Amino acid sequence: MISKIQFKNIFFILLGTAIMSFGLVYFNMENNLADGGFTGITLILYFILNIDPAYSNLVLNIPLFLIGWRILGRNAFIYTLIGTLAVSVFLWLFQRYKFFAMPLDDDMTLAALFAGVFIGAGLGIVFRFGGTTGGVDIIAKLGFKYFGWSMGRTMFVFDAAVITSSLVYLNYREAMYTLLAVFVAAKVIDFMQQGAYSGKAAMIISEHAPVIASAILEEMDRGATILKGRGSFTGNDREVLYCVVGRNEMVRLKNLISKVDPHAFVTLADVQDVIGEGFTLDENKKPIEV
């Protein structure tokens, strides 16, 4: 029996593959742009042999499913299977039913940007909810398990080989726009994986750490954790305060620390995603609806 969380994952995997397939059909295929991975191979077969990517995507992935299903695990295999099938279904639909028309032949920069955004956003959603679209992901996992190859390096080498092979139908101008699309897609995938929330983590070393922690709680309604530390030079025990705040709260935090202890030692670090009370949970430990 599939749980509620798994149904949610399946829904977002379907949504992600729909967004990705939309980008492939309306921006990559319409503007003669390539891509990396198995998607890039399906585009090569489409532009050279006129083979529908909806079909070639399935044909290329079926052998990998037969080989790699044991190493994926039950849930990962189900999600990957759903993702791969969904890509083929959406590619078939978007090619036959024109939901959208925006000729961009005269502005390839926009075509590359939109291709990268749609493919990156779609794949980012799929990855965030535990799925993949098959292909090079499975090859990378097989290479890591049986040969000890780095997954990231395997995926990079495979993608580079596919994009290089795409030069059989790309001119140099289209190849450069393809690299732009791939770069944008990678950045969007990272953004989707890391989360939209961006904040700052503060490490505060002060003799008045408990007072600062109380002030943060009372004046900013943010929690803080007091850690035990020891100075490497003096050997004295020190208290280290750790807290996370939004970027728009940084000035208030600095002013608060300065008011309590002007001599406090403070370091700040970027935070890409935060999970927990005050960010994704309320004071009753219930999810905050966004």
Secondary structure as UniProt FT lines:
FT   HELIX           4..23
FT   HELIX           24..29
FT   TURN            30..32
FT   HELIX           37..49
FT   HELIX           53..72
FT   HELIX           74..96
FT   TURN            105..106
FT   HELIX           108..128
FT   TURN            129..130
FT   HELIX           136..147
FT   HELIX           151..165
FT   HELIX           166..168
FT   HELIX           172..194
FT   STRAND          199..205
FT   TURN            207..208
FT   HELIX           209..220
FT   STRAND          225..230
FT   TURN            232..234
FT   STRAND          237..246
FT   HELIX           247..249
FT   HELIX           250..260
FT   TURN            262..263
FT   STRAND          265..271
FT   TURN            278..280
FT   TURN            283..284
//
